[in-house]
Amino acid sequence: MISLYTDKRFATILFLGFVSGLPFLLTLSTLSFWLSEVGVSKTHISFLMLAGIPYSVKPLWAPFLDQFKLPYLTRKFGRRRAWALLAHMGLMAALLFLGWTNPAEHLPLTFVATFSVSLCAATLDTVIDAYRIELLPDEDRAIGASVEAIGFRIGMLTSGAGALYLAAALSWQWAYTIMAGCMVLGVIAVWTTPLEESKNVKEFHKGRVDFKAPFKSLLKQKDFFTLLGFIFCFKFADIILNAMSAPFFFELGVSKVQFADISKVFGVVLMVLGALSAGLLLKFLGDLEGVIFAFVLQMISSFMFALQAMIGYNLVALIITVGVESFTSGLISTVFIAYLSKFCRAPHTATHFTMLYSFGSLCRVLTSSGSAYLADHISWTALFLSSSLAVLPGLYFLLKIERSHTPTSESREEQRAA
């Protein structure tokens, strides 16, 4: 068993989480601030955000990453490491390209550069998820997800606040150049951490990528559609709170500075603590008990928001509410990643995880849209109380999945006899 948080492989996962989170805001809020500063219209900024579409459609090329062997690189470094190194190099080049464009004069070129960053970043995310799952044994899956989530948050903080500080002190060009340089940390992590290749890779036909095989193997898993039901319900309450907390706080009379201090600073710290706790929770309680605990925390978090709605503006209550919600959000995001990893099988690891996680992203979009509609037609208290009801079907799906994957006494006897 790997020593908790001390093995070199966990350091690798931490750095890979960091470089995964780094480009995320560089194509969103950080880029939007830059574009606004140079006078790009809001309409053009919103259009430029479409360049992030690769994040949503990355399951389309995940089978290619699972199966295609890169000339020379795959032979020298192995399949996962080869793709990881190539994606790092591509992302560094794309960030440099984006940083040295001139959006005020050549906005189409900035769009191309932004799309390139998103494409390389989405590819790197897919490879990193597969790398994490295959690098660590099953008993350390939860700790790995926790460490990656912490690295991702640090990467987002670096490319958010860090890039803004650099742009203020130097320039936007040098800010993006330094961000590109930070990607070297991921290259070093991959370069120095070998990954044992799956023996099942040889089953693939040479010279041809089979796009059907990974989807078929995922569909054949026990209770696949029950798993989709679980995915939809698991983060339901958290999605509603994340989507509607800003307008809710605005209506309560919370100022911009208070919202930034409580939600963006204090909240981020609690999210990191939640992610760290999630790994230990699943490690020592197990999958079933850990996920049930996450469901209960979501219910408590929703009740806290409902109570806040009834109390109204109260700074102490607000800090407690945001603290509980932020800790819960960090914890359940990590639990979600760790639990989905359980259903990803080599040699299709990248495709399996990307498909399941993308379904969760689709659920997030649908739930966010629906919660905005409900917020206009029912009270805040009713909205937050009703969101906690998603715990009930989610628990049903969870128990059904775990029951079907728990070996019976007869199957255990057969395994021992074999």
Secondary structure, DSSP 8 states (H G I E B T S, - for coil): ---TTTSHHHHHHHHHHHHHHHHHHHTTHHHHHHHHHTT--HHHHHHHGGGGTHHHHGGGTHHHHHH---TTHHHHH-HHHHHHHHHHHHHHHHHHHHHTS-TTT-HHHHHHHHHHHHHHHHHHHHHHHHHHHHHS-GGGHHHHHHHHHHHHHHHHHIIIIIHHHHHHHS-HHHHHHHHHHHTHHHHHHHHHS-----GGGGGS-TT---SSHHHHHHHTSTTHHHHHHHHHHHTHHHHHHHHHHHHHHHHHT--HHHHIIIIIIIHHHHHHHHHHHHHHHHHHH-HHHHHHHHHHHHHHHHHHHHHHHHH-S-HHHHHHHHHHHHHHHHHHHHHHHHHHHTT--TTSHHHHHHHHHHHHHHHHHHHHHHHHHHHHHS-HHHHHHHHGGGHHHHHHHHHHHHHHHS--HHHHHHHHH-
